[in-house]
Amino acid sequence: MEIVDNDKIKSIMYDVSKKNILPYFRNLKSNQINYKNNKDIVTSIDIEVENYLNKTLPQLIKKSNFIGEELYFKNPSILDNYNKSEYCWTVDPIDGTSNFVNGKKKFAIMIALTFKKNIIQSWIYKPLTEDLMYATNKKGTYINGHKVFKIKNKKIVNSTGSISFKYWNKKDQNTIYILKNNFKKINSYGSIGCEYFDIVLGKRDFTILSKLSPWDHIPGVLLVRESGGADCHFDKKRYKFNKKCKNLIVSNSKTLNLEIIKKIKEINHDYK
């Protein structure tokens, strides 16, 4: 199994941040901002960063494939790369684009390396602070070269995190609106990458998700797994990035995941 040198990825993320992202933070022009599907914001910076990573990352592993958020918009069939017996890079060039456009500080670059159904490595980089969090399967999670030790478990009533309130069917949406009252606090960063970052650091406890775009979740899921956290769908099975799924829980522990699922089943008997 190929393992990529973390310093090489750090150098790539640092360089693209300095050259392509930071010069435009709070300095974007209107002609650099557009919309996908007439609703999802995208900038020319997202596209430039993704193009750079598409040229750079596959050079690290011969015959590796590439999946990027902006490339997917033009060619959804690229998701078939996950089912090939080849390495695949998954990239979100700027996670938290809306924050970036509005001059808010929570945004990140996210990269993951997979092979078939397995997540091998992942990286989340914050350009403004130059913090890099990375993980390798079965080797732990690190931030700026220091290993992150097991996340502290919290019960549901003491937990802070985020819940997706869009993209559910009607019954599930009603379930989610009732479920939210069981937690201490619900808020969203507008950047799931930054949320995964803080779940690993113990600053947040969970996220409950509906729309599962792989570039949003593959990197963070591995970081949380390798730091002692857990992930599962409502059926208690681990996250399957190569399958179409409609829900996901990622938290500081398997215990919290199961507690959340128990509450969901009490509210919605379809999950019994």
Secondary structure as the mmCIF struct_conf table of DSSP 4:
data_model
#
loop_
_struct_conf.conf_type_id
_struct_conf.id
_struct_conf.beg_label_comp_id
_struct_conf.beg_label_asym_id
_struct_conf.beg_label_seq_id
_struct_conf.end_label_comp_id
_struct_conf.end_label_asym_id
_struct_conf.end_label_seq_id
HELX_RH_AL_P HELX_RH_AL_P1 ASN A 6 VAL A 16
HELX_RH_PI_P HELX_RH_PI_P1 SER A 17 ILE A 21
HELX_RH_3T_P HELX_RH_3T_P1 LEU A 22 TYR A 24
TURN_TY1_P TURN_TY1_P1 PHE A 25 ARG A 26
HELX_RH_3T_P HELX_RH_3T_P2 SER A 30 GLN A 32
STRN STRN1 ILE A 33 LYS A 36
TURN_TY1_P TURN_TY1_P2 ASN A 37 LYS A 39
STRN STRN2 ASP A 40 THR A 43
HELX_RH_AL_P HELX_RH_AL_P2 SER A 44 THR A 56
HELX_RH_3T_P HELX_RH_3T_P3 LEU A 57 GLN A 59
TURN_TY1_P TURN_TY1_P3 LEU A 60 LEU A 60
BEND BEND1 ILE A 61 ILE A 61
TURN_TY1_P TURN_TY1_P4 LYS A 62 LYS A 63
STRN STRN3 ASN A 65 GLY A 68
HELX_RH_AL_P HELX_RH_AL_P3 GLU A 69 LYS A 74
HELX_RH_3T_P HELX_RH_3T_P4 PRO A 76 ASN A 83
BEND BEND2 LYS A 84 GLU A 86
STRN STRN4 TYR A 87 ASP A 95
TURN_TY1_P TURN_TY1_P5 GLY A 96 GLY A 96
HELX_RH_AL_P HELX_RH_AL_P4 THR A 97 VAL A 101
TURN_TY1_P TURN_TY1_P6 ASN A 102 GLY A 103
BEND BEND3 LYS A 105 LYS A 105
STRN STRN5 ALA A 108 PHE A 115
TURN_TY1_P TURN_TY1_P7 LYS A 116 LYS A 117
STRN STRN6 ASN A 118 LYS A 126
TURN_TY1_P TURN_TY1_P8 PRO A 127 GLU A 130
STRN STRN7 ASP A 131 THR A 136
TURN_TY1_P TURN_TY1_P9 ASN A 137 LYS A 139
STRN STRN8 GLY A 140 ILE A 143
TURN_TY1_P TURN_TY1_P10 ASN A 144 GLY A 145
STRN STRN9 HIS A 146 LYS A 147
HELX_LH_PP_P HELX_LH_PP_P1 VAL A 148 ASN A 153
HELX_RH_3T_P HELX_RH_3T_P5 ILE A 156 ASN A 158
STRN STRN10 THR A 160 ILE A 163
BEND BEND4 LYS A 166 TYR A 167
HELX_RH_AL_P HELX_RH_AL_P5 LYS A 170 LEU A 179
HELX_RH_3T_P HELX_RH_3T_P6 LYS A 180 ASN A 182
BEND BEND5 PHE A 183 LYS A 184
STRN STRN11 LYS A 185 ILE A 186
BEND BEND6 GLY A 190 GLY A 190
HELX_RH_AL_P HELX_RH_AL_P6 ILE A 192 VAL A 200
TURN_TY1_P TURN_TY1_P11 LEU A 201 GLY A 202
BEND BEND7 LYS A 203 LYS A 203
STRN STRN12 PHE A 206 LEU A 209
BEND BEND8 SER A 210 LYS A 211
HELX_RH_AL_P HELX_RH_AL_P7 PRO A 214 GLU A 226
TURN_TY1_P TURN_TY1_P12 SER A 227 GLY A 228
STRN STRN13 ALA A 230 CYS A 232
TURN_TY1_P TURN_TY1_P13 PHE A 234 ASP A 235
BEND BEND9 LYS A 236 LYS A 236
HELX_LH_PP_P HELX_LH_PP_P2 LYS A 237 TYR A 239
TURN_TY1_P TURN_TY1_P14 PHE A 241 ASN A 242
BEND BEND10 LYS A 243 LYS A 243
BEND BEND11 LYS A 246 LYS A 246
STRN STRN14 LEU A 248 SER A 251
BEND BEND12 ASN A 252 ASN A 252
HELX_RH_AL_P HELX_RH_AL_P8 LYS A 254 ILE A 267
HELX_RH_3T_P HELX_RH_3T_P7 HIS A 269 TYR A 271
#
